[in-house]
Amino acid sequence: MIVFLLGFMGSGKSFYAKGLSDFLHVPFVDLDQFIEEDQAMSITEIFERKGESAFRALESVAIKEVYADLLDKTAERPYKNDILGIISCGGGTPCYNGNMEWMNKHGMTIWINPSEEVILERLMKEKSTRPLVASLSAESLTDFIHQKLIERKPYYEKAQLMIKQSNMPIDEFVNTIQHA
């Protein structure tokens, strides 16, 4: 099975994807990074040059391509567990083009859902590496996080598993997944 990690920016998707990959010795792909490499431009540039709807279309194609690539890679070697690979999705991936329903049919979806305060704290530390929020004040960022989470919650809630603990150790995370 392929695991899809979902959640808002700063929720810990990349952290858990890398940790799961290392712990289970399975490949992982960061979907935004895959799209950036495939398009030879940053997500911000894609939004600016092509618009959000074009990006969302690229994202929907990319998730299926990454999924197929992971299945092809894992067919070559046996794994000792049911998890064959991890895909760390962009924050908006589940919210467009039926992506959430597709992911639920093709793997395990896990919503990484720390509190808004934890997300704010992380994003304040990472602002320089996150163009979408780099220019926002703490107050504006708080409002941005709150509003986006309200918009995305109906999609995120469709995940098969939710992790609320913000600093769950990887071995506990794996145990939670395997017993879900």
N, C-alpha and C positions, 0 to 999 in steps of 0.2 A: 504494500500500500504506500501511496505517496501522502505525506503530511503537508497541508497548506497552513502556514502561520499567518494569521490576520490580526489587524489592530491598527490603532492610530500611530502616526509617526512618534517615535520616542517611547513606544510601548515595550520594546525589547525583542521584536521579531528577529532582527539580525543576530542579536546576542544568543537567543535560544536556537536559531537555525544553526549557527556555528557550533554551539555546545552540543546539540543533538547529533550533528554530523560527526564531530570528533568522538563523542561517547559511543555512538552506534557504528562508526566506521562506514557511513553511507554518504553519498554526495548531497550537497545542497546548492541551491541557486537563489540568488537575490533577484527577483523579477525586475525591479527597477534598473539594477546594474546590467542585467541581460539586455533590456530594451536600449539602454544608453550605448552599450557596445554594438548592438545590432544596427542602431540608427546613426552611430558615430556623432552623437550630440547628447547633451545632458537633458534630463527630464524638463528642466526649466526652459531650455532652448526649444524642445519639442512643443511645449505649451505655447511659447511665444511665436514660433514660426508656423506651426500647423494648427494650433488650437486644441482645446481640451477634448473635443469629440474625436479628433483624429488620434490623439494620444490614447483615449479609452479604447478605440478600435484596435490600435497596435497592441495594447495591453491584453485584450481578449484573444488575439491571435497568439501572442507571445506565451501566455499561460498554457495554452494547448501544445505549443511547440516544445516548451520546457518540459512539460509532463511527458510527452512522447520521447524526448531525448533521455530523460531519467529512466524511463522504462526500458529503453534500448540498452542503456549502459548497465543497468542492473540485471538484464537477462543473461549477461555474460558471466556473472559470478554469483554464487549462492550467498545469501545472507542468513545469519542465525536468528533473525527476528523478522517480524512482519513488515517493518518499516523499510522501504527501499530507497527513499530519498525525501528531501525536505525542500519545499518552495516557500521562501519568505516573500509574501505579496506586498505590493504597495498599499498604503492606507485606504485608497479608494477602490482598489481592485474588486472587492465583493459587491460594490454598489452599482455596477454598470453591466449592461449587455448580458444579463443572466449569468454572470460569472459565479455568483455564490451558489446557485443551483447546480451549475456544472461541476464546481469543486466538490460539493456534497455528494454528487453521484460518482465521482472519480477518485475519492480519497477521504482522508480524515481532515476536517477543518477545525482549527483551534484558534479561538479568540484570546489573544493576550490582552488583558483588560485591567491594567493598573488604574489607580485613582487619577483624577484630573490633576491633583496636586503633584503626584509623582511625574506625570507626563510634563507638566509645566517646569518642574525642577530640571528634568533631563534636557528639555528643549532650550531652556535658558543657558545651559552649559554648552549646548551644541549649535547655538544660533548661527555661528559663522559657517558651519558646514551644511546648513539647511536654508537654501535660498528662499523658499516659500515663507519663512518666518523671520528671516534675518533682520528685517527692518522694523519688526513689531516691538513695541514697548511691552513690559511685563503685563500691564493691564490689557492691552490689545491682544496679546498672546493668550491670556486667560480667557478672554471673550471668544477668540478664534477657536480654541480647543473646545470650549463648552458648546458652541454652536455646531461645529463639525461633528462632534460626538452625538449630538441630538439627531442630526441628519443621518448619520451612518449607523446608529444603534439598531434600527430595524433589520439591517443587513447583517451586521455583526452577530446579532442574537440568533441568527439561523445556524451559527457554527455548532458543530456536534459536541464541542467541549469548550469550556471557558476557564481560563486561568486568571484569577484576580491577584494572587500573591505577586508582588512586584520584584522580589529577589529570590524566587524559588531555585534551589540548587538543581543542577542539570540531572543528577541521578533521581531526584524526587520528581522532576518534570517527566522523565522517561517512564518512571513507575506509574505516574498518573495517567499517561497516555496508554500504556500497555494494559491498564486495568479499567479503561473507559468502555 
